[in-house]
Amino acid sequence: MVDTILEPPLLQRQAAFTSRVLLGRLRHQTFFSLAEANQAIAAMLDRLNGKVKTSLKPTRSSTSSSTSVMQASGIAP
């Protein structure tokens, strides 16, 4: 469940940032199979999603779980 609706320019900027980070860090590696490349990308995405956002402070992956806990306890987000 998405808590906020993001504007298309913001989504485009976030997608561009993510692709630059992934491609920049993986460009010097050689992958011999698609599965190997997907595994490296998944590891990078996990690390990127675990970083603390400077504007809101919670991690990207904990944002959805904390909202569901607040909703279950009756606290409005």
N, C-alpha and C positions, 0 to 999 in steps of 0.2 A: 504494500500500500504506500503510495507516494504522499508525503505530508504537504509538500509545497509544489506548486506548478512552476516550472522554470521556463523562462522566456526562450524562444528559439536562438537568439544570438548568444545567450549564456550557454546553452547546450552545445552550440557549435564551438564556442571558445573552449569549453571543457573537453570536448572530443578531440580538438586539435592539440590541446596540451597533453592529453593522455597518449595520443599517437606519437607525438614528438618525444615524450619521455621513453616510451617503449622502444621505438625505433632507434633512438639515440643510444640507449643502453645495450641493445641487442645487435647493432649493426656490425660489430666486429667479430661476432660469433658465427660459426659455420654449423648449420643443421643438416643432418643427413636423412631426416625423415620429418614428415609433418607432425607426427606425434611428439617428437623431440622439441620442435618449435612451439607447439601448443603448450607443452609442459613449461617451457621457459617463460612464455607469455603469461601463463596462469600464475606462476610464482611472482612475476613482476607486478601483476595486477593485485595480488594479495598484499604485497608489500606497499603498493601505492594506496590501496584502500584502507590500510591500517594506519596511515599517517594522520596526525592530528591536523584538522583544518584550523588555520590561524584566525578565521573570522568567528567561528562558532565553538571551537574547542573540542567537541566530541569527534571520534573517528568516524569515517564514512560508514564503516561496517556496523558500528554500534548505534548509529542514529536510528535505524529502523527498529532495533530490539528495545531501545530505551523508550521509544514512543509507544510501543505495544505494552510495555510494563506500566507506563503512566496511564494509558487508556484502561488497562485492566484494574488499576487501583482507583479509578475514578478521577484522576487528575487530568484536567484538560491541557493539551499541549500548547 
